[in-house]
């Protein structure tokens, strides 16, 4: 079984990282950003570790440019 603390809903991601839910949906459709996973039939979730890695990479890319 997965640890529920490892996952966040799109609403939780939106609040924690200040990314609008519409942007998250657009990113999923374009294959950009951390991968979202369906847990069950209707439950869409993001791994917290994936978000942390994504943000670290973006931060590094911003410093290089």
C-alpha positions in Angstrom: 0.0 0.0 0.0 1.2 3.5 -0.7 1.8 6.1 2.0 -0.8 8.8 1.6 1.7 11.4 2.7 3.7 10.7 -0.5 0.9 12.0 -2.7 -1.0 15.3 -3.2 -4.2 16.1 -5.1 -4.2 18.8 -7.8 -5.9 21.1 -5.3 -3.1 20.5 -2.8 -0.4 21.0 -5.4 -2.1 24.2 -6.5 -2.1 25.6 -2.9 1.4 24.5 -2.0 3.2 25.5 -5.1 0.9 28.4 -6.3 0.2 26.7 -9.6 -3.4 27.2 -10.8 -5.4 24.0 -11.3 -6.1 25.0 -14.9 -2.3 25.2 -15.5 -1.8 21.7 -14.0 -4.5 20.4 -16.3 -2.8 22.0 -19.3 0.6 20.7 -18.3 -0.8 17.1 -18.0 -2.3 17.4 -21.5 1.0 18.6 -22.9 3.1 16.1 -21.0 4.9 18.9 -19.1 5.8 18.9 -15.4 5.6 16.1 -12.9 3.5 13.1 -13.9 0.1 12.7 -12.4 -1.1 9.3 -11.5 -4.6 7.9 -11.1 -5.1 6.2 -7.8 -8.4 4.4 -8.2 -11.0 5.4 -10.7 -11.3 9.1 -10.0 -8.5 10.1 -7.7 -5.7 12.0 -9.5 -2.5 12.4 -7.5 1.0 13.8 -7.8 4.0 12.4 -5.9 5.6 15.0 -3.7 9.1 13.7 -4.6 8.3 14.3 -8.3 7.3 17.9 -7.5 10.4 18.5 -5.5 12.6 17.2 -8.3 10.8 19.2 -10.9 11.2 22.4 -8.9 14.9 21.7 -8.2 15.5 21.2 -11.9 13.7 24.3 -12.9 15.6 26.3 -10.3 18.9 24.9 -11.7 17.9 25.8 -15.3 17.0 29.3 -14.2 20.4 29.8 -12.7 22.2 28.5 -15.8 20.3 30.8 -18.2 
